[in-house]
Amino acid sequence: MSPTIIGIIGIVIMILMFLTRMPVAFVMAIVGFVGFSTMVTPNAGLVLLSRNVYDVFGSYDLTTIPLFILMGQLGFNSGISKRLYDVGYKFMGSTRGGLAMATVSACTAFGAVCGSSPATAATMATVGLPEMKRYNYDDELATGSVASGGGIGMIMPPSVVLIIYGILTEQSIGQLFVAGIFPALLVTILFIITIYIRCSINPEQGPCGEKFTWAEKFKALLGLGETLAVFILVIGGIFIGLFTPTEAAAIGAFGILVIAIIRKQITWAGFIKSLMETLRTSCMVMMLIAGAVIFGKFLAVTRIPFEIAGWVSELQMAPFLVMAIIIMIYFIGGCFMDALAFVTLTVPIFFPVVMELGYDPIWFGIIIVMVTEMGVITPPVGINVYVVYGVAKNVLDQEIPLEKIFKGIFPFLIAVVVGVIILIIFPKIILFLPQLMY
């Protein structure tokens, strides 16, 4: 039996195992181990399994992930999210749809200290939904803005998905981080425009809130001085080469902890909770990476990625059409599978194809994160929608139907599609800052 046929059988078995709801990391590791052992020898498979698991959990570069997750958890448990929302509320709350605009802006800002889409959505839902309910915002707009705004956390550095993409493709995590800044801001602006249009057409969806003086606005802004300083230090330090992403993550986590202690806004219980959530999330991410690496080794010996790349290069088809097909695959796959898991699974397959077509790897990384961002708000998976649904039940003491939340995200989904098209037409928006680094 040819290596390609074995590889195809392995992929089919893996898809069938997904249907049993087994954890994605374990499925990839099992299929990769069995497939590699079949292709080479059982002893080689055991060596691959032990070595790759050890290498992943013992990797210095991968310490970036738990440190940035800790940074986000400390930010959440020390009340940074509330201060971010307060700034957005005081600057935008008095306009129609202003609270929804403030929520989206706060999601972007919190994404800069969190890096996780569901965590951002859960945090801002806890803070924003009660306020929007108090001002009689339409449930569709309120929940849709929170669920969609949470997705910006996937693009805004420090993004966990970008870290994993950089590790799997051996690209600079620092370049990926700075490349994500302008796209995240672009999506934020598009979301704000979307809210403005919705509230202009139907003013009852987002009534005006209370007005604040400029003195009150600037006072709220000053409350974010330390947090803004930490973000500038982390991303700016990476940008100018002052320190590596791993060192930046350590500085960011330490900086947020110092701010929380000085402000007396974190308790011992909150600190322990941050550590436990960091441990749980980090182990999940590490297992995903280990499973993806083992599965990637299996794919490498089957030569399927290289066969696909060679086949694509021989097609009489324009490169942009091939890229359009790949982007569509990521969009459809993101609707059925967790974004993090889907990226770790598919990057080893599609990355050689993209390189064969001559596309920039940094640009491709941002584009697929943008596309999989759509997956976190679209059915049937739509993890952010389920997060907002659960939070709404707890903080509002009412159950907002899932179909209403999914209906509320649809205009924001269109905005993300527009953003992806803009970034494809104008790739310099992504590549401008990374090219300044070198």
Salt bridges, closest charged atoms under 4 A:
ASP86 OD2 - LYS90 NZ 3.50
GLU131 OE1 - ARG134 NH2 2.82
ASP139 OD1 - LYS133 NZ 3.65
GLU140 OE2 - LYS407 NZ 3.73
GLU226 OE1 - ARG263 NH2 2.98
GLU277 OE1 - ARG280 NH2 2.90
